[in-house]
Amino acid sequence: MIHLSGMDASFLHLETPEMPMHVGSLQIADLPEGYAGDYYEDVKRWMATRMHLASVFQRKLALMPFDLANPVWVDDEDVDLDYHVRHVILPRPGTMEQLEKYVARLHSSLLDRSRPLWEIYVIEGLNTGQVAIYNKMHHAAIDGQAGVAIAKALLSGSATPPPTKPPRQRPRTNRYQLGVAELAGAAVSNAVTQYIKLFKSLPAMGRALRAVVYPVSEVDGKRHLSLPEGFQLGPKTPLNVAITNQRSFAARSISLAEVKAMAKRSGASLNDIVMATCAGALKRYLADYDVTPDKPLIAGVPVSLREAGNTDPNNQVSMMLVSLATHLADPIERLMAINASANLGKKLQGSVKGAMPTDFPSLGVPWIMTGLVSLYGRSRLANRLPPVANVAISNVPGPQFPLYFAGAKLANFFPVSIPGHGIALNITVQSYNGLLEVGLTACRRALPDVADLADYIVEEHKKLRAAIEALDVAAEATPRAADPEPAPTAKKRPTAKKPAMTRRRAVVPPIGVARKRSAKSASAAAR
């Protein structure tokens, strides 16, 4: 058996019928030219030969007696592939809009906790002749980066990869579940270990907490009790309500090369460009409903706690808050404000990252967390409390080369994620093979027209790109100050002829300088 960490188990305890806690992806695949086989059967055979490469496909939960502590993972010796891999045919005409609606419906249902926590759907009938693969897996088993690692175990770099080495034969125990005494003993021993680890980490946690709420002032060098720099609650919007179990989903693609070029020219990060694009789209979407918050929207941005090279299939993630500066009309000013806010968030995360626990004692936690989450959802407190974050925005790096699944080449790789009470919209972006694949997952009652917001993201990307390019043109067109003429001399002495100098290259100033120069030129022209 393998004990779930406190963070992994929290995704189980937070789950309710209205708030399923699984993540997924939607892949659009091109079948080989002239293909005449049964792709659904091919997928089942493919999974049978490769699912041993990732343990999450062959393990299930064993619940503790009376839910006194977190459950454990145990091996499932009889995985039913006919249950986990399913076949769907879209009705005609088989549009992308139909596919998005069907994925939203599939994403709204809970996974069966008596089985391994994953499902794959092979969806045919697309009018493009392609095939879609939708899969979902419980967040208790993986986070975003671990999901990419698991995808690499299932996906290949060619349509005909070399055969996979079969798993070693293990003796069967023929036990469906563990005994009560065995589980209780494991819970007690694990609790003791967790308390010891917690006790050892208390000094580091105390220092981190002190740095956050009692920081050293940059003015007088003394410590003052205060909230983290830049912290503020978000405004109330239609996005910040208690949600239902109904989902809406939309997917769009953006050129990764364009986003990288925008980030390089502006001096911001790729994440900043993504958030600025989403901010402009959200500002426009809310304006459609005459909602114009006087405070900026706040994004909850997941931050990985993984060390480099760590691909363990568990959760190692935290959250930082970033202002989306939606109160600013100018897209460049908004981008610079987002960059400044993100830098503050990274600075805060850096000061506490090493002290953040991913595991903690679990005795009694399932009762407490499950009860509180149920109370929070049913009382609809999210409709009345000010939101800590208005929207969740996540960026997951992915492979920059084509991948294949059961012989079909993946043309698109869209993420499907989790909205929650108080945050009815989740925007997740994943890079894949030269594209930024954007997946918007929302509560259908809060955002029935999420496809409009997805279109706005594409349009705002073009608008921000044009704004950055316009500043480049303005910076290059701004005349350089003329060099002062030398003072006249009484008598010129003959001098040796100097070799011809190479012509100076025009230096394009940074965006901020270009904006100032353009403003000065405009004011001078007005005078």
Number of C-alpha atoms within 10 A of each C-alpha: 15 13 17 21 22 20 18 22 23 20 17 22 21 18 18 16 13 22 23 23 27 27 22 22 20 22 19 19 21 19 21 12 7 6 9 8 9 8 19 19 16 14 22 18 13 17 19 13 16 18 16 18 18 16 14 21 23 20 22 26 22 23 19 21 15 10 13 17 25 28 25 20 18 18 21 19 16 12 16 11 15 10 10 17 18 19 14 14 12 15 13 10 11 16 14 14 13 15 22 17 15 18 24 21 15 16 28 21 17 18 18 11 14 13 19 25 23 22 19 22 20 20 22 20 18 20 14 11 12 18 21 23 23 24 24 21 22 23 24 23 28 23 21 27 22 19 23 18 18 21 15 17 14 19 22 19 14 15 16 12 12 8 8 11 10 11 11 7 6 7 7 8 8 9 10 13 15 13 12 12 11 10 19 16 11 18 23 15 10 19 18 13 13 18 15 13 15 16 9 11 15 13 12 14 18 13 14 22 16 15 17 19 15 17 19 15 12 8 6 8 9 10 14 12 13 11 12 15 13 12 15 18 16 20 18 22 18 15 21 26 25 24 27 21 19 20 29 25 29 26 25 18 21 18 14 18 12 16 20 15 14 22 19 12 14 19 14 17 16 17 21 23 23 22 27 29 25 25 28 26 23 21 23 19 20 16 12 10 9 9 14 17 16 10 17 21 26 25 26 20 23 17 16 16 18 14 8 6 6 12 15 16 20 21 26 24 18 17 16 16 23 29 29 30 25 27 15 17 11 13 21 20 14 22 26 20 20 24 23 16 21 22 14 19 21 15 12 17 19 12 14 18 18 13 17 17 19 15 18 17 20 22 17 13 19 21 14 11 16 17 13 12 17 17 12 15 21 12 11 16 15 20 19 12 12 16 22 20 23 29 27 22 21 23 22 19 13 23 13 12 9 16 24 21 24 22 22 24 23 22 17 24 28 25 26 29 26 25 25 26 22 28 27 26 29 24 26 24 28 21 23 23 18 17 22 26 24 26 25 25 25 30 30 19 16 21 19 14 15 22 18 13 20 24 14 20 26 17 15 21 23 14 15 21 20 13 16 19 15 12 23 19 13 17 23 15 12 14 10 10 6 6 6 6 6 6 6 7 7 6 6 7 7 6 6 6 6 6 6 6 6 6 6 6 6 8 9 16 15 14 19 14 13 20 16 12 17 16 12 12 12 11 10 9 8 7 5
